[in-house]
Each structure stands twice: as structure tokens, then as C-alpha cells.
Amino acid sequence: MKGFKDFVMRGNLVELAVAFVMAAAFATLVTAFVKIIMDLIGKLGGTPDFSNYKPGGVSVGLFLTALFAFVILAAVVYFFVVKPYEAAKARWVPSTPTDEALGADVALLTEIRDLLASRGGQV
């Protein structure tokens, strides 16, 4: 029983489970939004369902419908999730300084630390 408890409590298992559930709910939401966009496109230019399209007798219609839905899905995720997330992150989450952004004093202290570590900590 202890092994099972250690397995469940190790790492980020609970966070991963919550992320999985949230991702499934989010996928349902995005799929419904894509369906709305596909219906709006269908109202403008005819039904965006190419299932019966068979040029030269080859059934490519189902593939074209899936491709069209995928492009719309990717656009929805990018413009309604990724871009707003990046903007919010840039606005509210402070960025960590890079090595170039650190001052000369920090670089000097880092060099001193490394020299002391290489000497085995003896002064």
C-alpha cells in the first residue's frame, strides 16, 4: 500500500490529472466554436461539407472537410488562446533576467563563486 501511496503522491500526478480534465473540456469548447465558424461559412458560401466531392472518382471530400476544420481549429486556438495568453503573460508575469541582462557585479560574483568551488572551497 505504501508503494501505491508513494506513486500517487510523487511528482505532479494530481496536476496532470487536472490538466487532462481541463484539456478535454477545452477541446469540447473549441470544437463547438469551430462548428459555429463552419456553419457561418456555410451560410455565406454554401455548406462547407465536401464529403461527397469525388474528382476523378477519388473520394477526397472527407479529407478536405477535415483539413478545412483543422485549419479553422488552429486559427481559433492561435488567435483566441495563444495570442491573448502571450499578451497577458507579458503584461503580468515578470520576465527572468538573462545572463546578458545581469550586471557586471553579478557576473564578477559568479566568477568568484566558480573559482572558490574549483579550489575546493579552501581560502
N, C-alpha and C positions, 0 to 999 in steps of 0.2 A: 504494500500500500504506500510505503514511503517513496518508492521509485515513481509511482504514478503522481503523487503529490509534487515531487521534485520536477517531473516533466511538465505538469500544468503550470507550476509557478515559475519555471525557468523562462528567461527571455521575455519576449513581448507577445506571448500567446494570446492573452486577452485583447491586447491592442490589435493584433492581427485579425482576430475573430470579429471585432467591432468594425474594422476596416472592410472586411469581406461583406458583412451585412450591409454596411453603408454603400459599398460599391454596387451591390445587387440592386438596392433601392434607387441609387443614382442612375444605373443603367436603364431601369424601367422608366424613369423620368425623361432621360434623354431620348429613348426610343419613342416615347409618346410625343415629344416635341418634334422629332424628325417626321413622324407621321402627320402632324399638323402641317409642317412645311411641305411635305409631299402632296397633301390634299390641296393646299393653296396653289402649288404649281399646277396641279391637275385642273383646278378651276380656271387658271389663266390659259394654259395651252393644251388642254386635253389631259386625259388620265396618264400620269407618269408610271404606267404599268406596262412594261414591254414583254410580258410573259409570252404572248402569242407571236412575237416578232421572230420570223424564221427566214432570213435572207439565204437563198440558195438551198432551202430545205434544212438548214442547220439551226437548231434551237439555241439561239444566243440571248433570247429575250429575258430569261430568268437571271442570267449573269448581268445583263445591262441594268435590270431593276436593282439587283443587289449592289452593283457598282455605284449607281446613282444615289442610292440610300446611304452607302458608305461615305461618299464624298460630302453629302449633306451632314451626316453624323460627325465627321471630322471637323467640318466648319463650325457646327454648333458647339462642339467641345472646345475648339480653339478660341472662338470669339466670345463665348458666354461663360467659359470656365477658366481657361488658361490665361487669357489676357487680363481679366479682372483680378485673378489671383496674383499675377505678377505685379500689377499696379498696387494692390493692397499690400503685398509683401514689401515692395519698395518704399511705400509710404510709412508703414507702421513697424516694420521689423528692422532694427538697426543692422547694418552690414558689419561683418567682422573685418578688421583691417588685414591687408595682405602684407607680406614681408617688405615690399617696396614702400608701403604706406607707413610702416613703423619708423620712428625717428632714429637718428644716429645713436642716441643714447641707449635705446633698446638693442640695437644691433651690437653695440660695444659690450653691453651686459651679457648678451647671448654668447659672444665670443669668449668673454672671461669665464662664463659658466662651462663652456665646452673645454677650455684649456684646463680648468680645475678638474673636470671629470676625467680628462685624459691622463692627468698626473696621479690619478687615484685618490683625489681629494686631499692630498698632503700639501701643506703650505710651506 
